[in-house]
Amino acid sequence: MQRRLLLISTSRIHGQPYMAYCQEAVQAFWGETREILFVPFAAQDQAAYSQKVRSHLEPMGFTVIGLEDCEDKAAAIAKAGGVFVGGGNTFLLTKTMYEYNLIEIVRQRVLAGEMLYMGSSAGSNLACPTIMTTNDMPIVQPPSFDALNLVPFQINAHYFDPDPNSTHMGETRAARLKEYHQWNDRPVLGLREGAMVQVNGDQAELLGQYGAKLFQAQQDPQELEIGADLSFLLSLK
């Protein structure tokens, strides 16, 4: 596969502007490609979302085109050098992608190496086989939980570890992922805020400021540090 992806846990971290902490990684990922087709479908006000992204990315030297402004959305994707799928509600994002029949064309072009794919939060969830490990509420109902399947593992964006001093009696994120593995076998990468995965073909690396935790069925969670080689995840079943 010739796929090239940058899967970001979150678009911003505490105390920093939108996309500021990952600017260097974003610039390196896009290289000479300066035009970004932005997919704002994870938000209700798509135009406002695209304008927000435009106001932050264009000072970095990019031209941002909002997919909501494209009359023929499949044609826009068919000629794009790269897409950025923004965060928000993963169920809304998935439902809208299905409504415009965009799942297969995005998948084919990215896997063939014809188009870059950058996702943040919900956009990173969409790159997985399914959206079953999102944190979002199902505010709308997509026709399927099946997603782009650009990578063979699941992502849990915004992952945070249990607080041993907390008196909260509800499920921790780790407990929810353990429940997922009672019924499903795919590994889940818990991406802490400030972490991201870069995929080049069959190679993957953990980048950013904070690490990640790997959850696999019937195994103890594995801590992963920034700089870790994640290529093994691309061959896990």
C-alpha positions in Angstrom: 0.0 0.0 0.0 1.1 3.5 -0.8 -1.1 5.2 1.9 0.1 8.3 3.7 -1.8 9.3 6.8 -1.5 11.6 9.7 -4.0 10.6 12.5 -4.1 13.2 15.2 -5.8 12.7 18.6 -7.0 16.3 19.0 -6.7 19.5 17.1 -5.6 21.5 20.2 -4.1 21.0 23.6 -4.5 23.1 26.7 -3.0 26.5 26.5 -2.3 26.5 22.8 -4.2 27.7 19.7 -5.8 25.4 17.2 -3.3 23.0 15.6 -0.4 24.9 17.1 1.2 22.0 18.9 1.3 19.8 15.8 2.2 22.5 13.2 5.6 21.1 12.5 4.3 17.6 11.9 1.5 18.9 9.7 3.9 20.9 7.6 6.2 18.0 7.2 3.3 15.6 6.3 1.9 17.8 3.6 5.2 18.6 2.1 4.8 20.4 -1.3 1.1 19.8 -1.3 -0.3 23.2 -0.3 -4.1 22.8 -1.1 -6.1 21.0 1.5 -9.7 19.8 0.9 -11.3 20.1 4.3 -14.2 17.8 5.3 -16.3 19.6 8.0 -19.0 17.0 8.2 -18.5 16.3 12.0 -20.1 19.7 12.8 -23.5 21.0 12.2 -22.4 24.5 10.9 -20.1 23.3 8.2 -19.3 26.7 6.7 -18.3 28.1 10.1 -16.1 25.1 10.7 -14.3 25.4 7.4 -13.7 29.1 8.0 -12.2 28.4 11.4 -9.8 25.8 9.9 -9.0 28.2 7.0 -8.1 31.0 9.5 -5.6 28.8 11.2 -4.1 26.8 8.4 -3.8 29.5 5.7 -1.3 31.5 7.7 0.8 28.3 7.7 0.9 28.5 3.9 -2.0 26.3 2.9 -5.1 27.0 0.8 -8.1 25.4 2.4 -11.2 24.5 0.4 -14.3 23.5 2.3 -16.0 20.4 0.9 -19.4 21.9 1.7 -18.8 24.5 -1.0 -18.2 21.8 -3.7 -21.4 21.0 -5.7 -20.0 17.6 -6.8 -18.3 16.4 -3.6 -17.1 13.1 -5.1 -15.5 14.9 -8.0 -13.7 17.3 -5.6 -12.3 14.3 -3.7 -11.4 12.6 -7.0 -9.0 15.4 -7.9 -7.8 16.5 -4.5 -4.1 16.0 -3.5 -5.1 15.6 0.1 -8.0 15.8 2.6 -8.2 16.9 6.2 -11.2 15.4 8.0 -11.9 17.5 11.1 -13.0 16.5 14.5 -16.4 16.7 16.1 -19.1 14.1 16.3 -18.0 10.8 14.7 -21.6 9.6 14.1 -22.5 12.8 12.3 -19.4 12.6 10.2 -19.9 9.0 9.2 -23.6 9.5 8.4 -22.8 12.5 6.2 -20.0 10.6 4.4 -22.4 7.8 3.6 -25.1 10.3 2.4 -22.7 11.7 -0.2 -21.4 8.2 -1.1 -17.8 9.3 -0.3 -16.5 6.3 1.8 -15.3 4.2 -1.1 -13.7 6.9 -3.2 -11.8 8.2 -0.2 -10.6 4.7 0.7 -9.5 3.8 -2.8 -7.6 7.0 -3.4 -5.8 7.0 -0.1 -4.8 3.3 -0.2 -3.5 3.8 -3.8 -1.3 6.7 -2.6 -3.2 9.2 -4.8 -4.4 11.4 -1.9 -3.0 12.3 1.5 -5.3 11.8 4.5 -5.1 13.8 7.7 -7.6 13.3 10.4 -8.2 14.8 13.8 -10.3 13.2 16.5 -13.4 12.1 14.7 -11.4 12.3 11.4 -8.9 9.8 12.9 -11.7 7.5 14.1 -13.1 7.5 10.5 -9.7 6.1 9.2 -10.2 2.9 11.3 -12.2 -0.2 10.3 -15.2 1.0 12.3 -16.2 3.9 14.5 -17.0 1.5 17.4 -14.3 3.0 19.7 -15.3 6.7 19.5 -16.2 8.6 22.7 -19.0 10.5 21.0 -22.7 10.2 21.6 -24.8 8.8 18.7 -26.7 12.0 18.1 -27.6 10.7 14.6 -27.6 7.2 13.2 -25.3 6.3 10.3 -26.3 3.4 8.0 -23.3 1.4 9.3 -20.5 1.6 11.8 -18.1 0.6 9.1 -15.6 3.3 8.4 -12.8 3.9 5.8 -10.6 1.0 6.9 -7.4 2.8 6.0 -5.6 1.1 8.9 -6.5 -2.3 10.4 -6.6 -1.1 14.1 -9.0 1.0 16.1 -8.3 4.4 17.6 -9.6 5.9 20.8 -8.9 9.6 20.5 -8.5 11.8 23.6 -7.5 8.8 25.7 -6.8 9.6 29.3 -5.7 7.3 32.1 -7.8 6.5 35.2 -7.3 8.9 38.1 -6.4 6.8 41.2 -7.6 9.6 43.4 -11.0 10.1 41.7 -14.2 9.2 43.6 -16.1 8.9 40.3 -17.8 5.5 40.2 -18.5 5.4 36.4 -16.6 3.4 33.9 -13.1 4.6 33.0 -11.9 4.8 29.4 -9.8 1.7 30.0 -12.9 -0.2 31.3 -14.9 0.7 28.2 -12.2 -0.5 25.9 -12.0 -3.7 27.9 -15.7 -4.1 27.3 -15.1 -3.6 23.6 -12.7 -6.5 23.6 -15.2 -8.8 25.2 -16.9 -8.8 21.8 -14.2 -7.6 19.3 -10.7 -8.6 18.6 -9.2 -5.6 16.8 -6.4 -3.8 18.8 -7.3 -0.3 20.0 -4.7 2.5 20.2 -5.6 4.9 22.9 -4.1 8.2 21.7 -3.6 10.7 24.4 -4.2 14.4 23.6 -1.1 15.7 21.9 -0.3 12.3 20.3 -0.6 11.3 16.6 0.2 8.5 14.3 2.0 8.9 10.9 1.6 6.2 8.4 3.7 5.8 5.3 2.8 2.7 3.4 3.5 -0.2 5.8 5.4 1.9 8.3 3.9 3.8 11.2 5.3 5.9 14.0 3.9 7.6 17.1 4.6 11.3 17.1 3.6 14.3 19.2 4.0 15.3 22.8 2.4 12.5 24.8 2.3 8.8 24.4 -0.4 6.2 23.8 -1.7 3.0 25.3 -2.3 -0.1 23.2 -5.3 -2.3 24.2 -5.5 -5.9 22.9 -8.0 -8.6 23.7 -6.9 -10.8 26.6 -3.7 -8.9 27.1 -2.6 -6.2 29.6 -2.5 -2.7 28.1 0.9 -1.7 26.7 2.4 1.7 27.2 3.9 3.3 24.0 6.3 6.2 24.0 6.6 9.0 21.5 8.9 7.8 18.7 7.7 4.2 19.0 7.6 2.2 15.8 3.9 1.2 15.3 4.4 -0.7 12.1 3.4 -3.9 13.8 -0.1 -2.5 14.1 -0.5 -2.5 10.4 -0.2 -6.2 10.2 -2.2 -7.1 13.3 -5.6 -8.8 12.7 
